[in-house]
Amino acid sequence: MIGFLERIAGTIERHGMMTRGQRVGVAVSGGADSVCLLHVLLELATRWDLRLSVLHLNHGLRGEESRQDAEFVRRLAEVRGLAFHLRAAELAGSPGNLEQAARQARLGFFREAIENRTVDCVALGHTRSDQAETVLFRFLRGSGTAGLAGIRPVTAEGIVRPLLEVDRAEVEQFLHERDIPWREDSTNASLQFARNRIRHELLPQLALEWNPAIRETLVQTSAWALAEEAYWDAEIEKLAAGRLTETGGAIVVRADSLTSLPVAAARRLVRYAIRRVRGDLRRIDFAHIAAILELASRKEGHGRMAAPCLEVCRSFDWLRFARPGDRATGYCLPAPVPGIVEVPGTDIGISLELIEKAETSAPYECVYNDEVGLDWGSLSGRLELRNRLPGDRYQPTGSAGEEKIKTLFKRARIPLWERWHWPILIDGACIVWVRGFAPAAGLAASARTSTILRLRVTGRPPAKLESGSGGAASKELEAGTEVS
C-alpha cells in the first residue's frame, strides 16, 4: 500500500497544485487537519523546492480560546523558522450565518495574500472526510452537478488542497505516530452547526442503517461530478462565446438562444451568465434557474425575476442579467462641435463633425441608423446629448407627425434597459435626433445643405440587437403593456 506521504505527493502532482520554487502559504487553524498539512508539506518541500509560510485568521468567535489558537500557530511557525501572517477578524456581531461569515473572511485573507504576492498559492487542509460531508450537505440543500462536485482540489484563485484524498482518521494517525500536538476547536462538537450534525449524527446513521461505505460513495459521486464539470467548463465557454454579450457588468442574451438549446446546456449557460455577473453562484438554486428559463420561454412581453444579488429582465426577445439596481442614471452633457461625447453607461460615443459641401458635390446620403447628416444652418449650435425623459416626442423625417419616442422604441423592439441611456441630441429644448432614427423633420441634410453636421456612433454597441432595432422602425407595436 502506498504510504501516506506518497499518496499526498501523488495528489499534488496529479492536480498540478504546486510548481518548483513556489511560495506556498499554508492555512493553519491549529486543528488536526491543518497541522498535519503543514508537517506534510515540510517533509515534501524539498521535492519542489517550496518556500513555505503560515497564514492564520483569528475569527475572535471563541474569545480566549481563539487567542490561544493563534498563539499556538505562531509558535509552530516560529519553531520551524517559517514566516507567520496573522489576520484578526471580529465576526461575533456579524449578521446571518456565522459559518459563512467566517469562511468569507478566511477566503478574503487568502486572496489578499495571493494578490499582494505574499504567496503564490494557499494550501488548505480539507480531507476526503470533508469532501463526503460537503457532498451530502449540498445534496440535502438541493445542489446540481456543480454542487455535488464538492470541494475542488485546485481553484482558479490559487487555493490548493493536498489532503483531499486522505481521510481524517489517517490525519490523526499521522500526528499520533509523530507525537505532534494540535488544538481542538470546542465548536466542532456543537450540534448547533449543520455540518456538525451531518458529521456526528447523519453520516453515522446512514452508515449504520443504509450503506456502511456511505462516505466512499459520496466521494465517488464527487469525483464523477467533478469530471462532468471539467468537461462542461470547456464546452460552456464555446456556447457562451456565440450567445452572450457582456456590457457594463451586465450580460445580455437572446431568449431563443436559451430555448433552442437542450435543457442541460441551457441551465449551464444561465449559471455561467449568473457567475459572470455576480462572481459566484451562492444561494442560487434550481428554482432560480427554472424561473429564468421560464422567462426565456415566453413568446413575447416583458418581465423580471429576482434572485439573491441578481435581477434578470426580459424585454422583447432579450434577457439581461445584472445586479439589482444596476441602471443608468440620467445625464445631460454638452455636445461640442467638433467633438465626441461618451454616452454614460455604455461602450459608445457620439461623434459630431462639420462637413463643408461644395455646390457641385453629390447630395449627402442620410443613413438613419448609426450615421446621419443634419443641416447645420438650421441649428442654433446649443447642442446637448441626454437620455430619454418621460413624454419625449418628436417628428422624424418622413413621418406624418410627432410620435412618442417610447412608441418608436416599442416599434423598433429596443429592450427596456437600452432605453435607460439611449442618446438623444437636443438643440435648446428641441429634439433634433434620436440614435437609430431619422433626424427631426426639416433638419436632415439635403442637396441644398452647404454645411452638414455629421453624427456618428463610435465604439461597440452595448448589445448586438436584431436588424429591426435600428433604422426607421416599421414593425407593428407589440401587443400588451410595457413595464416602463
C-alpha positions as CSV (number, residue, x, y, z in Angstrom):
1,M,0.0,0.0,0.0
2,I,1.3,3.4,-0.9
3,G,2.4,5.4,2.1
4,F,0.5,8.4,3.5
5,L,3.1,11.0,2.3
6,E,3.4,9.4,-1.2
7,R,-0.3,9.5,-1.7
8,I,-0.4,13.2,-0.8
9,A,2.6,13.8,-3.1
10,G,0.7,12.0,-5.9
11,T,-2.4,14.2,-5.3
12,I,-0.2,17.3,-5.6
13,E,1.4,16.1,-8.8
14,R,-1.8,14.8,-10.4
15,H,-3.6,18.0,-10.0
16,G,-0.6,20.3,-10.7
17,M,-1.1,22.0,-7.3
18,M,2.5,23.3,-7.0
19,T,5.4,24.1,-9.2
20,R,9.1,24.2,-8.4
21,G,10.2,27.2,-6.3
22,Q,6.7,28.4,-5.4
23,R,5.9,30.4,-2.3
24,V,3.1,28.4,-0.6
25,G,1.1,29.8,2.2
26,V,-0.2,27.1,4.5
27,A,-3.5,28.0,6.2
28,V,-3.2,26.7,9.7
29,S,-6.1,27.0,12.2
30,G,-4.3,24.9,14.8
31,G,-6.7,21.9,14.3
32,A,-5.5,18.4,13.3
33,D,-6.0,18.7,9.6
34,S,-4.1,22.0,9.1
35,V,-1.3,21.0,11.5
36,C,-0.9,17.7,9.6
37,L,-0.9,19.7,6.3
38,L,1.9,21.9,7.5
39,H,4.1,19.0,8.6
40,V,3.4,17.0,5.4
41,L,4.4,20.0,3.3
42,L,7.5,20.5,5.4
43,E,8.6,16.9,4.6
44,L,7.7,17.2,0.9
45,A,9.0,20.7,0.4
46,T,12.4,19.7,-0.9
47,R,10.8,17.8,-3.9
48,W,9.6,21.1,-5.4
49,D,11.9,23.5,-3.5
50,L,8.9,25.1,-1.9
51,R,9.1,28.2,0.2
52,L,6.5,27.8,3.0
53,S,4.9,30.4,5.2
54,V,2.0,30.1,7.7
55,L,-1.3,32.0,7.5
56,H,-3.7,32.2,10.4
57,L,-7.0,34.0,10.7
58,N,-8.3,34.7,14.2
59,H,-12.1,34.9,13.9
60,G,-12.5,36.1,17.5
61,L,-15.5,33.8,17.9
62,R,-14.3,31.9,20.9
63,G,-12.6,34.6,22.9
64,E,-9.5,33.4,24.9
65,E,-9.6,30.0,23.1
66,S,-9.3,31.8,19.7
67,R,-6.3,33.8,21.1
68,Q,-4.6,30.7,22.3
69,D,-5.1,29.0,18.9
70,A,-3.4,32.0,17.3
71,E,-0.5,31.8,19.8
72,F,-0.2,28.0,19.2
73,V,0.1,28.5,15.4
74,R,2.6,31.4,15.9
75,R,4.9,29.2,18.0
76,L,4.5,26.4,15.5
77,A,5.7,28.6,12.7
78,E,8.5,30.1,14.8
79,V,9.9,26.7,15.8
80,R,10.0,25.7,12.1
81,G,11.6,29.0,11.1
82,L,8.6,30.0,8.9
83,A,7.1,33.4,8.3
84,F,3.9,33.9,10.2
85,H,1.0,36.0,8.8
86,L,-1.8,36.8,11.3
87,R,-5.1,38.5,10.5
88,A,-7.8,39.3,13.1
89,A,-11.5,39.4,12.2
90,E,-14.2,40.3,14.7
91,L,-17.1,38.3,13.5
92,A,-19.1,37.9,16.7
93,G,-21.5,40.6,15.7
94,S,-21.9,39.5,12.1
95,P,-25.5,39.2,10.9
96,G,-26.7,35.9,9.4
97,N,-24.7,32.7,9.2
98,L,-21.5,32.8,11.3
99,E,-20.0,29.8,9.5
100,Q,-20.5,31.6,6.1
101,A,-19.1,34.9,7.5
102,A,-16.0,33.1,8.9
103,R,-15.5,31.3,5.6
104,Q,-15.7,34.5,3.6
105,A,-13.2,36.2,6.0
106,R,-10.7,33.4,5.5
107,L,-11.0,33.3,1.7
108,G,-10.7,37.1,1.7
109,F,-7.5,36.8,3.7
110,F,-6.1,34.1,1.4
111,R,-7.0,36.0,-1.8
112,E,-5.3,39.2,-0.4
113,A,-2.1,37.2,0.3
114,I,-2.1,35.9,-3.2
115,E,-3.0,39.2,-4.9
116,N,-0.3,41.0,-2.8
117,R,2.2,38.3,-3.9
118,T,3.0,37.4,-0.4
119,V,2.4,33.8,-1.6
120,D,1.8,32.2,-4.9
121,C,-0.9,29.8,-3.7
122,V,-2.6,28.9,-0.4
123,A,-2.8,25.3,0.8
124,L,-5.9,24.3,2.8
125,G,-6.3,21.2,4.9
126,H,-9.6,19.8,3.6
127,T,-9.7,16.0,3.7
128,R,-11.7,13.3,2.0
129,S,-13.9,13.2,5.1
130,D,-14.7,16.9,4.5
131,Q,-15.5,16.1,0.9
132,A,-18.1,13.4,1.8
133,E,-19.7,15.8,4.3
134,T,-19.8,18.6,1.8
135,V,-21.4,16.5,-1.0
136,L,-24.1,15.3,1.4
137,F,-24.7,18.8,2.7
138,R,-25.1,20.2,-0.8
139,F,-27.3,17.3,-1.9
140,L,-29.7,17.9,1.0
141,R,-29.7,21.6,0.2
142,G,-30.6,20.9,-3.5
143,S,-27.5,21.4,-5.5
144,G,-27.0,20.2,-9.0
145,T,-24.0,18.5,-10.5
146,A,-21.7,21.5,-9.9
147,G,-22.5,21.4,-6.2
148,L,-22.1,17.7,-6.0
149,A,-18.6,18.1,-7.4
150,G,-17.8,19.2,-3.8
151,I,-14.6,20.8,-2.8
152,R,-12.2,21.5,-5.7
153,P,-8.6,20.2,-5.4
154,V,-7.4,23.4,-7.2
155,T,-9.2,26.7,-7.8
156,A,-8.6,29.5,-10.3
157,E,-7.9,31.8,-7.4
158,G,-4.9,29.8,-6.2
159,I,-6.4,27.6,-3.5
160,V,-5.0,24.1,-3.3
161,R,-6.0,21.1,-1.1
162,P,-3.3,18.4,-0.9
163,L,-5.1,16.3,1.7
164,L,-8.3,15.9,-0.3
165,E,-7.6,12.2,-1.0
166,V,-6.9,11.1,2.6
167,D,-9.3,10.5,5.5
168,R,-9.5,12.4,8.8
169,A,-8.6,9.2,10.6
170,E,-5.4,8.9,8.6
171,V,-4.5,12.5,9.5
172,E,-4.9,11.9,13.2
173,Q,-2.9,8.6,12.9
174,F,-0.1,10.6,11.2
175,L,0.0,13.1,14.1
176,H,-0.1,10.4,16.8
177,E,2.7,8.4,15.3
178,R,4.9,11.5,15.3
179,D,3.7,12.8,18.6
180,I,2.6,16.1,17.0
181,P,0.1,18.1,19.1
182,W,-2.8,20.1,17.8
183,R,-5.7,22.2,19.1
184,E,-9.3,21.0,19.4
185,D,-11.9,23.6,18.4
186,S,-14.7,23.3,21.0
187,T,-17.3,24.3,18.4
188,N,-16.6,21.1,16.4
189,A,-18.8,19.2,18.9
190,S,-21.6,21.6,18.8
191,L,-24.8,20.4,17.1
192,Q,-25.8,24.0,16.5
193,F,-24.0,23.9,13.2
194,A,-25.4,21.9,10.3
195,R,-22.1,20.5,9.2
196,N,-21.5,19.1,12.7
197,R,-24.9,17.4,12.7
198,I,-24.1,15.8,9.4
199,R,-20.7,14.6,10.7
200,H,-21.8,13.4,14.1
201,E,-25.4,12.3,13.5
202,L,-26.5,11.8,9.9
203,L,-23.5,10.2,8.4
204,P,-23.1,7.6,11.2
205,Q,-26.8,6.8,11.0
206,L,-26.6,6.3,7.2
207,A,-23.6,4.1,7.5
208,L,-25.3,2.0,10.2
209,E,-28.7,1.7,8.6
210,W,-28.2,2.1,4.8
211,N,-24.7,1.9,3.5
212,P,-21.5,1.1,5.5
213,A,-19.5,2.7,2.7
214,I,-21.5,5.9,2.5
215,R,-18.5,8.2,2.8
216,E,-16.7,6.4,0.0
217,T,-19.9,6.5,-2.1
218,L,-20.2,10.3,-1.6
219,V,-16.5,10.8,-2.5
220,Q,-17.0,8.8,-5.7
221,T,-20.1,10.9,-6.5
222,S,-17.9,14.0,-6.1
223,A,-15.3,12.6,-8.5
224,W,-17.9,11.7,-11.1
225,A,-19.5,15.2,-10.9
226,L,-16.1,16.9,-10.9
227,A,-15.2,15.2,-14.2
228,E,-18.6,16.2,-15.6
229,E,-17.9,19.8,-14.6
230,A,-14.4,19.8,-16.1
231,Y,-16.0,18.8,-19.4
232,W,-18.7,21.4,-19.3
233,D,-16.3,24.2,-18.2
234,A,-14.7,23.9,-21.7
235,E,-18.0,23.4,-23.6
236,I,-19.8,26.3,-21.9
237,E,-17.2,28.8,-23.0
238,K,-17.9,27.8,-26.6
239,L,-21.6,28.2,-26.1
240,A,-21.3,31.5,-24.3
241,A,-19.0,33.0,-27.0
242,G,-21.7,32.9,-29.6
243,R,-24.7,33.8,-27.4
244,L,-23.8,36.1,-24.6
245,T,-22.9,39.8,-24.8
246,E,-21.3,41.5,-21.8
247,T,-21.5,45.2,-21.3
248,G,-21.1,47.3,-18.2
249,G,-21.1,44.4,-15.8
250,A,-24.3,43.0,-17.3
251,I,-24.9,40.1,-19.6
252,V,-27.4,40.2,-22.5
253,V,-28.7,37.1,-24.3
254,R,-31.4,36.4,-26.9
255,A,-34.2,34.3,-25.3
256,D,-34.2,31.9,-28.2
257,S,-30.5,31.3,-27.7
258,L,-31.5,29.6,-24.5
259,T,-34.7,27.9,-25.5
260,S,-33.1,26.4,-28.6
261,L,-30.6,24.5,-26.5
262,P,-31.0,21.2,-24.8
263,V,-32.2,21.9,-21.2
264,A,-29.0,20.7,-19.7
265,A,-27.0,23.1,-21.8
266,A,-29.4,26.0,-21.2
267,R,-29.2,25.5,-17.5
268,R,-25.5,25.7,-17.6
269,L,-25.5,28.7,-19.8
270,V,-27.8,30.5,-17.4
271,R,-25.5,29.5,-14.5
272,Y,-22.5,30.8,-16.5
273,A,-24.2,34.2,-17.1
274,I,-25.1,34.5,-13.4
275,R,-21.5,33.7,-12.3
276,R,-20.1,36.3,-14.7
277,V,-22.4,39.0,-13.3
278,R,-22.2,38.0,-9.6
279,G,-18.8,36.4,-9.3
280,D,-20.3,33.2,-7.7
281,L,-23.4,31.0,-7.5
282,R,-24.0,31.0,-3.8
283,R,-27.7,30.9,-2.8
284,I,-28.7,30.3,-6.5
285,D,-30.8,27.1,-6.6
286,F,-32.7,25.0,-9.1
287,A,-35.9,27.2,-8.7
288,H,-34.0,30.3,-9.8
289,I,-32.6,28.6,-12.9
290,A,-36.0,27.2,-13.8
291,A,-37.6,30.6,-13.3
292,I,-35.1,32.2,-15.7
293,L,-35.7,29.6,-18.4
294,E,-39.5,30.0,-18.0
295,L,-39.0,33.8,-18.5
296,A,-37.0,33.0,-21.7
297,S,-39.7,30.6,-23.0
298,R,-42.4,33.2,-23.1
299,K,-43.3,34.1,-26.7
300,E,-43.4,37.9,-26.1
301,G,-43.5,40.5,-23.4
302,H,-41.6,41.9,-20.5
303,G,-40.9,40.5,-17.1
304,R,-38.4,40.4,-14.2
305,M,-37.1,37.7,-12.0
306,A,-35.2,38.5,-8.8
307,A,-32.7,36.2,-7.0
308,P,-30.0,36.9,-4.4
309,C,-27.7,39.7,-5.8
310,L,-29.3,39.3,-9.2
311,E,-32.0,40.7,-11.4
312,V,-33.0,39.1,-14.7
313,C,-35.1,41.3,-17.0
314,R,-36.9,40.1,-20.1
315,S,-37.7,42.7,-22.9
316,F,-38.9,41.6,-26.3
317,D,-36.5,38.9,-27.5
318,W,-33.8,39.6,-24.9
319,L,-32.8,38.8,-21.4
320,R,-30.5,40.9,-19.3
321,F,-28.6,39.5,-16.2
322,A,-27.4,42.3,-13.9
323,R,-27.0,43.1,-10.2
324,P,-30.1,44.7,-8.6
325,G,-30.3,48.5,-9.0
326,D,-27.8,48.3,-11.9
327,R,-29.4,51.0,-14.0
328,A,-28.0,54.1,-15.7
329,T,-28.7,57.4,-14.1
330,G,-29.9,60.4,-16.1
331,Y,-27.5,62.6,-17.9
332,C,-27.4,65.7,-20.0
333,L,-24.0,66.6,-21.5
334,P,-22.7,69.4,-23.7
335,A,-22.2,68.3,-27.3
336,P,-19.3,70.3,-28.7
337,V,-18.8,70.6,-32.5
338,P,-16.4,69.1,-33.4
339,G,-16.1,66.6,-30.6
340,I,-17.0,63.2,-29.2
341,V,-19.4,62.7,-26.3
342,E,-19.1,59.4,-24.4
343,V,-22.5,58.1,-23.6
344,P,-22.7,57.2,-19.8
345,G,-23.5,53.6,-19.0
346,T,-22.5,52.3,-22.5
347,D,-19.4,51.5,-24.6
348,I,-20.3,54.0,-27.3
349,G,-19.7,57.7,-28.0
350,I,-21.4,60.2,-30.4
351,S,-19.0,61.9,-32.8
352,L,-20.0,65.4,-34.1
353,E,-18.2,67.0,-37.1
354,L,-18.9,69.6,-39.7
355,I,-18.6,68.8,-43.4
356,E,-18.5,71.7,-46.0
357,K,-20.3,70.5,-49.2
358,A,-19.5,72.2,-52.5
359,E,-22.4,73.1,-54.8
360,T,-21.2,70.6,-57.3
361,S,-20.9,67.7,-54.9
362,A,-23.4,64.9,-54.7
363,P,-26.2,65.2,-52.1
364,Y,-25.3,63.8,-48.7
365,E,-26.8,60.4,-48.2
366,C,-28.6,60.2,-44.8
367,V,-28.3,56.8,-43.2
368,Y,-31.0,56.5,-40.5
369,N,-29.1,54.2,-38.2
370,D,-25.7,55.0,-36.6
371,E,-24.7,57.8,-39.0
372,V,-26.8,60.8,-40.0
373,G,-26.4,64.2,-41.5
374,L,-28.1,67.4,-40.2
375,D,-28.4,70.8,-41.8
376,W,-26.0,72.8,-39.6
377,G,-27.5,76.1,-40.8
378,S,-30.9,75.1,-39.3
379,L,-29.4,74.6,-35.8
380,S,-28.7,77.2,-33.1
381,G,-25.5,75.4,-32.1
382,R,-26.5,75.0,-28.4
383,L,-26.4,71.2,-28.6
384,E,-26.6,68.7,-25.7
385,L,-26.8,65.0,-25.5
386,R,-29.2,63.4,-23.0
387,N,-31.1,60.3,-22.1
388,R,-34.9,59.9,-22.8
389,L,-37.3,61.7,-20.5
390,P,-41.0,60.8,-19.8
391,G,-43.2,62.2,-22.5
392,D,-40.4,62.9,-25.0
393,R,-41.7,63.1,-28.6
394,Y,-40.6,64.4,-32.0
395,Q,-41.3,64.1,-35.7
396,P,-38.7,62.1,-37.6
397,T,-38.0,63.0,-41.2
398,G,-40.5,61.1,-43.3
399,S,-43.1,60.7,-40.6
400,A,-46.6,62.2,-40.9
401,G,-46.4,63.8,-37.5
402,E,-44.9,63.8,-34.0
403,E,-44.6,60.5,-32.2
404,K,-43.7,59.5,-28.7
405,I,-40.1,58.3,-28.5
406,K,-41.4,55.4,-26.3
407,T,-43.7,54.4,-29.2
408,L,-40.7,54.4,-31.6
409,F,-38.7,52.3,-29.2
410,K,-41.5,49.8,-28.9
411,R,-41.9,49.6,-32.7
412,A,-38.2,49.1,-33.1
413,R,-38.2,46.4,-30.3
414,I,-35.4,48.1,-28.4
415,P,-35.1,46.4,-25.0
416,L,-36.0,48.4,-21.9
417,W,-32.5,48.6,-20.4
418,E,-31.1,50.0,-23.7
419,R,-33.6,52.9,-23.4
420,W,-32.3,53.9,-20.0
421,H,-29.2,55.5,-21.6
422,W,-30.2,55.8,-25.3
423,P,-28.7,59.0,-26.6
424,I,-30.9,61.9,-27.8
425,L,-29.5,65.1,-29.3
426,I,-31.3,68.3,-28.4
427,D,-30.9,71.9,-29.7
428,G,-32.1,74.1,-26.9
429,A,-35.4,72.4,-25.9
430,C,-36.0,70.7,-29.3
431,I,-35.1,67.1,-30.0
432,V,-33.2,67.0,-33.3
433,W,-32.1,63.4,-33.4
434,V,-32.6,60.1,-31.6
435,R,-30.0,57.4,-32.2
436,G,-31.1,54.8,-34.7
437,F,-33.8,57.0,-36.2
438,A,-34.1,59.8,-38.7
439,P,-33.3,63.5,-37.8
440,A,-36.2,65.7,-36.9
441,A,-38.3,66.9,-39.8
442,G,-36.8,69.8,-41.6
443,L,-33.4,69.3,-40.1
444,A,-32.0,66.4,-42.3
445,A,-29.2,67.3,-44.6
446,S,-30.3,67.7,-48.2
447,A,-29.0,68.7,-51.6
448,R,-29.4,72.4,-50.6
449,T,-27.3,72.0,-47.4
450,S,-24.0,73.7,-47.5
451,T,-22.6,72.7,-44.1
452,I,-23.5,69.2,-42.8
453,L,-23.4,68.2,-39.1
454,R,-22.4,64.6,-39.3
455,L,-23.3,62.4,-36.3
456,R,-21.7,59.0,-36.0
457,V,-21.9,56.3,-33.3
458,T,-18.5,55.2,-32.3
459,G,-17.3,52.2,-30.3
460,R,-19.1,48.9,-29.7
461,P,-22.9,49.0,-29.1
462,P,-23.9,47.6,-25.6
463,A,-25.6,44.6,-27.3
464,K,-26.0,43.4,-30.9
465,L,-29.7,43.8,-31.5
466,E,-31.6,42.4,-34.4
467,S,-31.9,44.4,-37.5
468,G,-35.3,45.8,-36.6
469,S,-33.8,47.6,-33.6
470,G,-32.2,50.3,-35.7
471,G,-33.3,52.4,-38.6
472,A,-36.7,54.0,-39.0
473,A,-38.9,51.5,-37.3
474,S,-41.5,49.7,-39.3
475,K,-42.7,46.8,-37.2
476,E,-46.1,46.7,-35.6
477,L,-46.4,47.7,-32.0
478,E,-46.1,44.9,-29.5
479,A,-49.3,43.7,-28.1
480,G,-49.8,44.1,-24.3
481,T,-48.5,46.5,-21.8
482,E,-45.0,47.7,-21.2
483,V,-43.1,47.8,-17.9
484,S,-41.5,51.2,-18.5
